[in-house]
Amino acid sequence: MSLSEQIKSQYNNRKSNPNLYGNNPYSNAVQKEIKDGIEDLLKKYFKNFDELSLLEIGAGNGTNAYIFEDLGFQRKNISFNELLEERVTAIKNNFPENQLFIGDATNINTTQKFDVIFQSTVFTSILKEESRIKLANKMWELLKPNGVILWYDFIYNNPANADVKKVTIKEVKALFKGAKLFDIKHVTLAPPIGRKVGKYYNFFNFTFLRSHILAIIQK
Ligand SMILES: C[S@@+](CC[C@H](N)C(=O)[O-])C[C@H]1O[C@@H](n2cnc3c(N)ncnc32)[C@H](O)[C@@H]1O
């Protein structure tokens, strides 16, 4: 089965997780923490964001781009990639002027290089090690020297969901052996706890209870 076929079949079977992505106190706190974390990390590596080019791999419906616009990226400098048809349509509707690479990201064919390549919970959807290595290599190839991969994904398995698989920090480091540096923050109060504590997110948000990492991987 090709990587595209694997992802399509997983998403056909999938139950959505309204708690992490919906509009509720837990989801809002998660989103705010991600946005603040991205801003803190990117500010360490770039003085201004307005001239930076950004590519989001596996961009879903594209709405993460609003985070980057809010932080000062220009909309025209944001490019997208996605393989699921209905999400590609959403990106086209939301961002009709923007560059969009349709299909499996490992097949992106361009000579363009980017300052920032963002992936958010894409690698954990890819179960095979060889596909993860292929995608990491493609992202590396698309990155400018001194450019950064911005990484958001989970580091613990979810026993209730066999369609996804953790990517540990050790694996991230092995995927990008040529990196100059890794700058890693632990974020996201784990969903089983976060769902229960809701609006008390910040009160319970201890590092050891966080399920995801936000990382800069510099070329
Ligand atoms: C969990 S969703 C996350 C969507 C978005 N990044 C976000 O943060 O909301 C993972 C996305 O990655 C996409 N994806 C997975 N593997 C891909 C690949 N090889 N090429 C392009 N997109 C891929 C899926 O279609 C899906 O939309």
The ligand as an SDF file (V2000), in Angstrom:
LIG
                    3D

 27 29  0  0  0  0  0  0  0  0999 V2000
   -3.7070   14.9120   12.1770 C   0  0  0  0  0  0  0  0  0  0  0  0
   -3.8640   15.7390   10.6680 S   0  0  0  0  0  0  0  0  0  0  0  0
   -3.1760   17.3070   11.0730 C   0  0  0  0  0  0  0  0  0  0  0  0
   -3.5790   18.3930   10.1180 C   0  0  0  0  0  0  0  0  0  0  0  0
   -2.8720   19.7330   10.3810 C   0  0  0  0  0  0  0  0  0  0  0  0
   -1.4500   19.6050   10.2120 N   0  0  0  0  0  0  0  0  0  0  0  0
   -3.2030   20.2420   11.7610 C   0  0  0  0  0  0  0  0  0  0  0  0
   -2.3060   20.4720   12.5640 O   0  0  0  0  0  0  0  0  0  0  0  0
   -4.4010   20.4600   12.0210 O   0  0  0  0  0  0  0  0  0  0  0  0
   -2.5700   15.0320    9.6740 C   0  0  0  0  0  0  0  0  0  0  0  0
   -2.6540   15.4950    8.2290 C   0  0  0  0  0  0  0  0  0  0  0  0
   -1.4750   15.0570    7.5410 O   0  0  0  0  0  0  0  0  0  0  0  0
   -1.8640   14.6710    6.2350 C   0  0  0  0  0  0  0  0  0  0  0  0
   -0.8000   13.7770    5.7290 N   0  0  0  0  0  0  0  0  0  0  0  0
   -0.3360   12.6300    6.3050 C   0  0  0  0  0  0  0  0  0  0  0  0
    0.6500   12.0970    5.5720 N   0  0  0  0  0  0  0  0  0  0  0  0
    0.8270   12.9360    4.5070 C   0  0  0  0  0  0  0  0  0  0  0  0
    1.6950   12.9280    3.3880 C   0  0  0  0  0  0  0  0  0  0  0  0
    2.5930   11.9440    3.1980 N   0  0  0  0  0  0  0  0  0  0  0  0
    1.6070   13.9330    2.5130 N   0  0  0  0  0  0  0  0  0  0  0  0
    0.7130   14.9290    2.6670 C   0  0  0  0  0  0  0  0  0  0  0  0
   -0.1490   14.9990    3.7170 N   0  0  0  0  0  0  0  0  0  0  0  0
   -0.0920   14.0090    4.6140 C   0  0  0  0  0  0  0  0  0  0  0  0
   -3.2150   14.0050    6.4180 C   0  0  0  0  0  0  0  0  0  0  0  0
   -3.9260   13.9660    5.2180 O   0  0  0  0  0  0  0  0  0  0  0  0
   -3.8450   14.9270    7.4600 C   0  0  0  0  0  0  0  0  0  0  0  0
   -4.5610   15.9830    6.8940 O   0  0  0  0  0  0  0  0  0  0  0  0
  1  2  1  0
  2  3  1  0
  2 10  1  0
  3  4  1  0
  4  5  1  0
  5  6  1  0
  5  7  1  0
  7  8  2  0
  7  9  1  0
 10 11  1  0
 11 12  1  0
 11 26  1  0
 12 13  1  0
 13 14  1  0
 13 24  1  0
 14 15  1  0
 14 23  1  0
 15 16  2  0
 16 17  1  0
 17 18  1  0
 17 23  2  0
 18 19  1  0
 18 20  2  0
 20 21  1  0
 21 22  2  0
 22 23  1  0
 24 25  1  0
 24 26  1  0
 26 27  1  0
M  CHG  2   2   1   9  -1
M  END
$$$$
